[in-house]
């Protein structure tokens, strides 16, 4: 599996659509923003995150007193993992979603438009190419990321 690059110089990054995104019926809107920005979907997977996966993913905060609340929140609905490819994917995705704290996110960003706070903030996104490679391997199995040409035109609605 080529985790960090696709089709030449393009990067691939991980996005998790979190429980507030799923239960709040914002998944389509969030995905549309990424597609409108020119990102290619390389992988899409809906699943329930188990405790061991979450502890691994959130190892940097797993010892914090608030972590059990994070784990409970992340297990409250299925989540959707997306692998998105594009030029400077990590940085551009982070610009589209806004800062982690939704209260500080600008209107027009995903978190500024739909998020509530630091935890209820619609999405997780990789913060570096190195972490994107690690996270993609964590959430996608071999054969679940696809390379393909974007060659079909469609009509606008």
Residue, then its C-alpha position, 0 to 999 in steps of 0.5 A: x500500500x502506498x500510504x503517503x503519495x499517489x499519482x506522482x507528487x500528490x499526497x494522501x491524507x486521512x480524515x475521520x468523519x466523527x460521530x457528530x458529523x454522522x449523527x448530525x447528517x453532515x457527512x455529505x456536505x463535508x465530503x462535498x467540500x473536499x470534492x469541490x476543492x479537487x480532492x480525489x477519494x482513494x478510500x472510504x470506510x465506515x466502521x465502529x471504532x473499538x477501544x484498542x484502535x482508539x487508544x492507539x490513535x489517541x495515544x498522545x492523550x490516552x493518559x489524560x483525565x478527559x480521555x474516557x469521554x473522548x473514547x465514549x464519544x468516538x464509539x457513540x456512532x460508526x465513523x467514516x474514514x476517508x483517504x483523500x489525495x491531492x497536491x499538498x493534501x495535508x495542509x489544504x485539508x487542514x485549511x478547509x476544516x479549520x482549527x481543532x477548537x471549533x469555537x476558534x474556527x472561522x466561518x466557512x471552514x468545516x469546524x467553523x460552520x458545523x463544530x461545537x468545541x474541541x471534541x465535537x468538531x466534526x472531523x479528525x485530519x492528519x497533521x503531517x505527511x508522516x502522521x498521514x502515512x501512519x494513520x492511513x495504515x491504521x484505518x485502511x487495510x491493504x487493498x482498500x486504497x485505490x489509484x485511478x485516473x480522474x477521466x470522466x466528466x460529469x454535468x453540473x446539477 
